[in-house]
């Protein structure tokens, strides 16, 4: 209904506006007998561009916004050029949606224009917008901008510009990230490379080489990120050849060449390691370490991708010590993205390097920063949403104000045709009111839909990041202690869960635990994090399981207004004496097995309340002595209470049967067998609870 009214209104309004414009133009020429002074207009335009360019060199982005808004109102800047600079300024100020709004508005203003100036603006805007969307991993959206833009530029004979070449590279990289046609991807990237070589032939200088180096770096890095190391090596070799050519130019900068050679060396090390050429990779990394770039914080962090791939955890842990320096240098805060990309990797390499204390400190830092990072992310997005909405309203009001002022100025110049103009003004006013009403109705519906969609997408993104963070905080690398076989697995039922497991070796004592937090989702995940931190901290002091449970309960029951609690089974195995101590805090009893392959549930007489409900409780523990040639399976109720389509439960009897029939398996294979059998039992039914298991076997007594 609203759409039909809008289309009819637009058709009538455009016809009236054309007639009105024609009448105004004829009357104005008749009355004034003069035209626009084109020389003055050109001079004002050049002065305006010079002022904006100076602010660009000074990196004064708020000043660019101020100038461009002023010049657009004066008519010195076209709509397309104004939107290009406004989008650029907001992009540099990290306001993605504002930049995207202006660039899309600019494309709409010039996408059908054929004048040289407008085509250059179109190429610049589409190139910038494609880069923005690619950076934010919105690859499909980037392709929707870049593909029609390159086709249009090619049809206009503008396929030799740097913007066209850049968009070919973006298209190829986005297609490879989405797993699209390898033939089309290769064709795009080879065409871009040929264009860079042609530009070098036409312009033998450092600038043409530098542009080509940047393009080839992006291609090589893209293939490294998707682990296509063979193609990455091909593009890195081209990068080396371009650097050789750059150094021969008279206007080449030695510091730039040195930095790019360093990048080449570390990227080559990563590609060679991925291809299994460890010795060559180590040699390339050694060359990288001899560069000045390696001494910088950026260089050390960049090297970590290779070190992680090569399993050089000690070196990677050392390099991540420069992380705070790098973030300070770039003025970066601990956002969700930085926690995921930086802190989690720092936690991983320290854990795998055996630096348990540092890994624990990093995990605590993640816990402390996660909640504030989510809050800051929501706050920043809310501010940007509000700014975009306000800017849309301002742009709409500005356009309406511009139309009104234009008509008023023309009316003043045409006193002789006042009666004719009044008729058209009345008609225009009525149609404008209908148009505005239809537009406002549509805009209200669109804003409501966009707000709902954006909020849902933002929440899903935050939950995905929270899940990644949670899964990264539970250990995935298990101990290699002689005579000990251990493995664990956790599968949340939702994006984030409340189950936990962890372990810690303190001298001759080996601690491990499993837990199930009440509730689901983010609250359970945060409580799980607190419980995990409490276990690791207390276990590191050498306390017994019952003491650990008592102190955790005292801490978690304080100010627990939501009534959250966690059931836990905490164990401590004495590596010298072969004795197992445990404390059951309201959790399922574990399965115990012996060397003959006999399995049964442990008869736990010392059952305590869950942790976190009531302060002042003293927990009691039990003991298995000796615990030799034995195994223990800890699990949460996501195993025994797993349901199939008929709402039948997996049950405890089936656990014993499966473990008995698979008694010879390792702990890893035992848990994988339980997971596979549970999945088969559910027969397609949705997972109704978090499923976590930890298996611990002592193959022989240790002395």
Secondary structure as UniProt FT lines:
FT   HELIX           2..32
FT   HELIX           38..57
FT   TURN            58..59
FT   HELIX           61..74
FT   HELIX           79..92
FT   TURN            93..94
FT   HELIX           96..110
FT   TURN            111..112
FT   HELIX           116..135
FT   TURN            136..137
FT   HELIX           139..155
FT   TURN            156..157
FT   TURN            159..160
FT   HELIX           162..177
FT   TURN            178..179
FT   HELIX           182..202
FT   HELIX           206..225
FT   TURN            226..227
FT   HELIX           229..247
FT   TURN            250..251
FT   HELIX           254..274
FT   TURN            275..276
FT   HELIX           278..289
FT   HELIX           293..295
FT   HELIX           297..310
FT   HELIX           313..319
FT   HELIX           320..322
FT   HELIX           323..329
FT   TURN            330..331
FT   HELIX           336..338
FT   HELIX           339..343
FT   HELIX           344..352
FT   TURN            353..354
FT   HELIX           356..413
FT   HELIX           415..417
FT   HELIX           418..473
FT   TURN            482..483
FT   STRAND          484..491
FT   STRAND          499..506
FT   TURN            507..508
FT   STRAND          509..517
FT   HELIX           521..539
FT   TURN            540..542
FT   HELIX           545..556
FT   TURN            557..559
FT   TURN            561..562
FT   STRAND          566..574
FT   TURN            575..578
FT   STRAND          579..586
FT   STRAND          591..593
FT   TURN            595..596
FT   STRAND          599..601
FT   STRAND          607..608
FT   TURN            615..616
FT   STRAND          622..624
FT   STRAND          630..635
FT   HELIX           637..640
FT   TURN            645..646
FT   HELIX           652..661
FT   TURN            662..664
FT   HELIX           667..682
FT   TURN            683..684
FT   STRAND          691..698
//
